Structures are given as structure tokens and as C-alpha cells.
Amino acid sequence: MNPSQNLLVLYTGGTIGMEMSEAGLTPASGFEARLRAEQALHPERPAPAWQFRELSPPIDSANMRQANWLAMRDAIVQAVDEDGFDAVLLLHGTDTLAYSAAALSFLLLGLQAPVVLTGSMLPAGAAGSDAWPNLFGALAALHQGCLQGVHLYFDGQLLHGARASKLKSEAFDAFAGMARPRHAARAEELPAALHYRQPRREVSLAVLPLFPGLSAEQLRAGLSGVHGALLECYGSGTGPSDDAEFLAVLREARQRGVLLAAISQCPFGHIDFEVYAAGSALAEAGLISGSGMTREAALGKLFSLLGAGLEAAEAERLFALDLCGECAE
């Protein structure tokens, strides 16, 4: 937990730097000057020495895609490995902030530097905005020293990057750490294929919530053309086990190499297929347990594993392991 002395502030867009247009708030460049002006007004705020870079063009995080995750990962790796920065503060929109924090948690496994993501619910400069408290709170945390790995700072909380979710759409305390019971073995060492220096590629993924009346035909359509799918199951991992065609669709997808993972729809739930026969049937059809992972973490983990080009069997094995604390309390 060494204090940062040479920080990169990496701006990707989001509400924190937005300006008003005729169509509403829109991403804007030029945030470095605004940040330096605000810091000059309050020299008492603790902050490491920092430099600023911007991913161009800045985007509304509602438009976040896998390509953006890879671009952020590349910029962070360059900053640490090539340019000598000892930490990175990434400014990001809140709509997909937890998704990016989770994805980067797995894309940056092994990086010997802390990465902190933050943003705001209101733009910097707006009356009563949380932008400067969040940004300078994150700077203060890095000035004090953060553990290596990915974190999300919001409303005074420093959260684990792979265990955070956005639970509110308007309140300043929009994010929470979703601690869940641990039900996964911890990886003894980082697999070489998942080291942050290993290249990644975009993959086709799906997230499919189960709901009463979901048909086998709908499930088949959702699983068409994907490399991996995340099924949000009921409770501890149950689903329509009395529908033979539904289970057959899962088996067919698994046979053609689709990685099928399950998480609980319950905000504080976890998967245990052995509790109910309905859960056992899903496991027998090819689903693997996502333990107590959040949707954001499970999706980011699928992306990292399949984007590394791993075979389905190896990806399944690693998905079941706790790689960075995503399955722990």
C-alpha cells in the first residue's frame, strides 16, 4: 500500500465531465483544465502528483463496449509498464462503471499497481455535484496508498472492483459492495494465460435472466451465435427442470462449445446446484456455478477467459475458481 507519487488520471468521458447541449448532457473534452483549476482553488486537498490523458473521443458510458474495455486496459498497461506511473485513476460514467471495474479486475490480473475508477451522478460544476468530492476522495485514497488491483471509489467508499454494483439511479450513494458468502476455491497462482500482458479479443456474450414462461425456443435464440452465456437463475440456482426441451437446448449449446455460467438473481444470493433437484438438472445440462458473483463480475470474467482464447473446458475450470476476490465476502 505504497502512496502514489506518479499518478495517471485517465479520462474516458461520463457525467463527471459532461456539458449541456441542445439534446441534453453530452460528453466533452477539456476536463484537465477544469480539474487543475479546481485543485488550485483547494491546495489543502491531498493528492499525488498527476498527469492527465484522455481516451478519444470521450463517451457516455451507456455506449460502453468490449472494445472500450480493451482500450482502457491497453492505456493502463502502457502507463504502468512503459511510462512509469505507479497508479491510475480512471474517470468513467456511472451507468456501466461497475461493469468496467469488474472487467478490468480480470483484464489486469497481476498488474503491480492500483487502479481506481470513479465518476459522478452530476457533472462537475453543477450545483451540489458529487463530482469533486468523488474525484478528490479517490485522489486522497491513492495519496494515502491503495492495494494493487482494481477498485471503485464512490461517495466516500473504496469498493472492490469485482464486487460492486450500481443500485440507485439518482442518489449519490449509488454504488455498494455486494459481499456474498464464499463458495469457490481460490486459485493458488495466476494462470499464465490470464496475465495482464496476454492479448485479449472481443467475444460474443449473452446475459439471460430466467423468468416464468421462458420457453426453449426463446432460450435457443438467446444462445445462438455466442461464445458464452450468463444465466441469471432463481435463488440458489434453479430453473425450469421439468421442461425437457429447455434442458436439451442447454446441452446442445454446451456441446457446441458455449460456456454456460449461472449466477443468482438474488442480490445477496449464491449458486448451490445441490440444494434442489431443479438446480441439479441445470448442472447436469451443462451450467457451471458462478458462486456468489455479481452480474458485472461474472460477465467480466467470462470476457477475460474467453477473450484469452481458452478452450471451453479450461475456461470452465478457471471460471469456477476465485481469481481476485470476486467470490469472497
C-alpha positions in Angstrom: 0.0 0.0 0.0 2.7 2.5 -1.0 1.3 6.0 -1.5 1.2 7.0 -5.2 3.8 9.6 -6.3 3.3 9.5 -10.0 -0.3 9.1 -10.9 -2.1 8.9 -14.3 -5.6 10.4 -14.5 -7.2 8.7 -17.4 -10.4 10.4 -18.6 -12.9 8.3 -20.6 -15.9 10.7 -20.5 -19.1 10.2 -18.5 -21.3 12.5 -16.5 -18.4 13.9 -14.5 -17.1 15.9 -17.5 -20.3 16.4 -19.4 -21.6 19.7 -20.7 -25.1 20.8 -21.6 -26.1 20.7 -25.3 -29.4 21.2 -27.1 -30.1 17.5 -26.8 -29.1 17.3 -23.1 -25.9 16.4 -21.3 -23.2 15.2 -23.6 -19.5 14.0 -23.2 -16.9 16.8 -23.5 -13.2 17.2 -23.8 -11.1 19.7 -21.9 -11.5 18.2 -18.4 -7.9 18.5 -17.5 -8.1 22.3 -17.3 -11.2 22.1 -15.1 -9.5 19.7 -12.8 -6.4 21.8 -12.4 -8.4 24.9 -11.8 -10.4 23.2 -9.1 -7.3 21.8 -7.5 -5.7 25.3 -7.4 -8.7 26.5 -5.5 -8.2 23.9 -2.8 -4.5 23.2 -2.4 -5.2 21.7 1.0 -6.7 18.6 -0.6 -4.2 15.7 -0.5 -3.3 14.4 -3.9 -0.4 12.7 -5.6 1.5 14.4 -8.4 -0.5 13.5 -11.5 -0.6 13.7 -15.3 -3.7 13.6 -17.5 -4.6 11.6 -20.6 -7.9 11.3 -22.4 -9.2 8.4 -24.4 -10.7 10.0 -27.5 -13.4 10.5 -28.1 -14.9 10.7 -24.6 -18.1 8.7 -24.4 -21.3 8.4 -22.5 -20.7 5.1 -20.6 -24.1 3.9 -21.8 -22.2 3.3 -25.1 -19.5 1.2 -23.4 -18.4 -1.9 -25.4 -15.8 -4.6 -25.1 -13.5 -2.6 -27.4 -13.6 0.3 -24.9 -12.6 -2.2 -22.1 -9.6 -3.3 -24.2 -8.6 0.3 -25.0 -8.7 1.2 -21.3 -6.7 -1.9 -20.5 -4.1 -1.0 -23.1 -3.8 2.6 -21.8 -3.4 1.4 -18.3 -0.7 -1.2 -19.2 1.2 1.4 -21.2 1.0 3.8 -18.3 2.4 1.4 -15.8 4.8 -0.8 -17.8 6.1 1.8 -20.3 5.7 5.2 -18.8 6.5 4.5 -15.1 3.2 5.6 -13.5 2.7 3.9 -10.1 -1.2 4.1 -10.1 -4.1 5.0 -12.4 -7.3 6.9 -11.6 -9.8 6.3 -14.4 -12.7 8.7 -14.8 -15.8 7.0 -16.1 -19.6 7.3 -16.4 -21.7 5.7 -13.8 -24.1 3.7 -15.9 -21.5 1.0 -16.7 -18.9 1.9 -14.1 -19.3 -1.4 -12.2 -19.1 -3.4 -15.4 -15.8 -1.7 -16.4 -14.4 -2.1 -12.9 -15.2 -5.8 -13.0 -13.9 -6.3 -16.5 -10.6 -4.5 -15.7 -10.3 -6.6 -12.5 -9.8 -9.6 -14.7 -8.0 -7.9 -17.6 -5.3 -6.5 -15.3 -4.6 -9.6 -13.2 -1.0 -9.4 -12.0 -0.6 -5.7 -12.5 1.7 -4.3 -9.7 -0.2 -1.1 -9.3 -3.6 0.1 -8.0 -6.3 1.2 -10.4 -9.2 3.3 -9.1 -12.3 4.1 -11.1 -14.7 6.9 -10.1 -17.3 9.2 -11.7 -20.3 11.2 -10.5 -24.0 11.4 -10.6 -23.9 15.1 -11.5 -21.4 17.0 -13.8 -18.5 18.9 -12.3 -19.6 22.4 -11.8 -23.3 21.6 -11.3 -24.9 22.9 -8.1 -24.4 20.4 -5.3 -22.5 18.0 -7.6 -20.7 15.0 -6.2 -18.0 15.2 -8.9 -15.3 16.9 -6.9 -15.9 15.0 -3.7 -15.6 11.7 -5.6 -12.6 12.7 -7.6 -10.6 14.3 -4.8 -11.7 11.5 -2.5 -10.2 9.0 -4.9 -7.0 11.1 -5.2 -6.8 11.2 -1.4 -7.1 7.4 -1.2 -4.3 7.0 -3.8 -2.2 9.6 -2.0 -2.6 7.5 1.2 -1.9 4.2 -0.6 -4.1 1.5 -2.1 -3.6 -2.2 -2.6 -2.7 -3.3 -6.1 -5.8 -4.4 -8.1 -8.9 -2.6 -9.3 -11.1 -0.5 -7.0 -14.2 1.6 -7.4 -14.4 4.8 -5.3 -17.8 6.5 -4.8 -19.5 8.5 -2.1 -16.6 8.1 0.4 -16.3 4.3 -0.1 -13.4 2.4 -1.7 -15.0 -0.8 -3.1 -13.6 -4.0 -4.6 -13.7 -3.6 -8.3 -15.2 -7.1 -8.9 -17.8 -6.9 -6.1 -19.5 -3.5 -6.7 -22.9 -2.8 -8.3 -24.9 0.3 -9.0 -28.1 0.0 -7.0 -29.5 3.6 -7.4 -30.1 5.8 -10.4 -30.2 9.2 -8.7 -28.8 9.1 -5.2 -25.1 10.0 -4.5 -24.6 6.6 -2.7 -25.5 4.8 -5.9 -22.9 2.0 -5.5 -22.5 -0.7 -2.9 -20.1 -3.6 -2.3 -22.0 -6.8 -2.8 -20.4 -9.1 -0.2 -21.7 -12.6 -0.6 -20.8 -16.0 1.0 -17.7 -17.6 -0.5 -18.3 -20.8 -2.3 -15.3 -21.1 -4.6 -11.8 -22.4 -4.3 -9.1 -19.7 -4.6 -6.7 -20.0 -7.4 -3.3 -20.9 -5.9 -1.4 -18.9 -8.6 -2.3 -16.7 -11.5 -2.6 -18.8 -14.7 -0.2 -17.6 -17.3 -2.9 -17.2 -19.9 -4.7 -14.7 -17.7 -1.7 -12.4 -17.0 -2.4 -8.8 -17.9 0.2 -8.8 -20.6 -1.5 -11.5 -22.6 -3.6 -10.3 -25.5 -7.4 -10.4 -25.5 -10.0 -10.3 -28.2 -13.7 -9.4 -28.3 -16.1 -12.3 -27.9 -19.9 -12.7 -28.2 -21.6 -13.0 -24.8 -25.2 -13.1 -23.6 -26.9 -12.4 -20.3 -30.2 -14.3 -20.0 -32.4 -13.9 -16.9 -34.8 -16.8 -16.2 -38.4 -15.9 -15.7 -41.7 -17.8 -15.5 -42.7 -18.8 -19.0 -39.3 -18.6 -20.6 -39.5 -21.1 -23.5 -36.9 -23.4 -25.0 -37.3 -21.5 -28.3 -36.5 -18.2 -26.6 -33.5 -19.8 -24.9 -32.3 -21.2 -28.2 -32.5 -17.8 -29.8 -30.6 -16.2 -26.9 -27.8 -18.8 -27.1 -27.4 -18.6 -30.9 -24.0 -17.4 -32.1 -22.5 -16.7 -28.7 -19.2 -18.0 -27.1 -20.5 -17.7 -23.6 -23.8 -17.1 -21.7 -24.6 -16.0 -18.2 -27.9 -17.3 -17.0 -29.4 -15.5 -14.0 -31.2 -18.3 -12.2 -33.7 -18.3 -9.4 -32.4 -18.5 -5.8 -29.6 -20.9 -5.3 -29.5 -21.9 -9.0 -32.9 -23.3 -10.1 -34.8 -23.1 -13.3 -37.5 -25.0 -15.3 -36.2 -28.5 -14.7 -39.5 -30.1 -15.9 -39.0 -28.8 -19.4 -37.1 -31.5 -21.3 -36.7 -29.3 -24.4 -35.3 -26.4 -22.3 -32.7 -28.7 -20.8 -31.9 -30.1 -24.3 -31.2 -26.6 -25.6 -28.6 -26.1 -22.8 -27.0 -29.5 -23.6 -26.8 -28.6 -27.3 -25.2 -25.3 -26.6 -22.6 -26.8 -24.3 -21.8 -29.5 -26.9 -21.0 -26.9 -29.5 -18.6 -25.2 -27.1 -20.7 -22.4 -25.5 -19.6 -21.7 -21.9 -22.8 -21.7 -19.7 -22.4 -20.0 -16.4 -25.0 -19.4 -13.7 -25.5 -16.7 -11.1 -28.3 -15.9 -8.7 -30.9 -13.3 -9.4 -30.9 -12.5 -5.7 -28.7 -9.5 -4.9 -27.2 -11.4 -2.0 -27.6 -14.9 -3.3 -25.2 -17.6 -4.5 -25.3 -20.7 -6.6 -25.5 -24.1 -5.0 -26.9 -26.6 -7.5 -27.1 -29.4 -4.9 -29.8 -27.8 -2.8 -32.7 -28.5 -5.1 -33.3 -31.2 -7.8 -34.2 -28.3 -10.1 -30.7 -27.0 -9.7 -29.1 -30.4 -10.2 -30.9 -30.7 -13.5 -29.4 -27.4 -14.7 -25.9 -28.5 -13.7 -26.3 -31.8 -15.5 -27.3 -29.9 -18.6 -24.0 -28.1 -18.6 -24.3 -25.0 -16.4 -21.3 -24.2 -14.1 -21.6 -22.2 -10.9 -20.8 -18.5 -10.6 -20.8 -18.9 -6.9 -21.7 -15.6 -5.3 -20.5 -13.3 -8.2 -22.4 -10.3 -9.3 -23.6 -10.0 -12.8 -20.9 -7.5 -13.6 -18.1 -9.7 -12.2 -19.4 -12.9 -13.9 -19.7 -11.1 -17.3 -16.3 -9.5 -17.0 -14.8 -12.9 -16.0 -16.4 -14.6 -19.0 -15.0 -11.9 -21.3 -11.5 -12.3 -19.9 -11.4 -16.1 -20.0 -12.9 -16.5 -23.5 -11.2 -13.4 -24.8 -7.9 -15.0 -23.9 -8.7 -17.8 -26.4 -9.0 -20.6 -23.8 -10.7 -23.8 -24.7 -14.2 -24.2 -23.1 -13.0 -26.9 -20.7 -10.2 -24.7 -19.3 -12.3 -21.6 -19.2 -14.9 -23.6 -17.2 -12.2 -24.7 -14.8 -10.9 -21.2 -14.2 -14.4 -19.7 -14.0 -15.1 -21.8 -11.0 -12.0 -20.5 -9.2 -11.8 -17.3 -7.2 -9.2 -15.3 -9.2 -9.1 -11.9 -7.5 -11.6 -12.0 -4.6 -14.7 -11.8 -6.8 -16.3 -14.8 -4.9 -15.3 -13.8 -1.4 -17.0 -11.8 1.3 
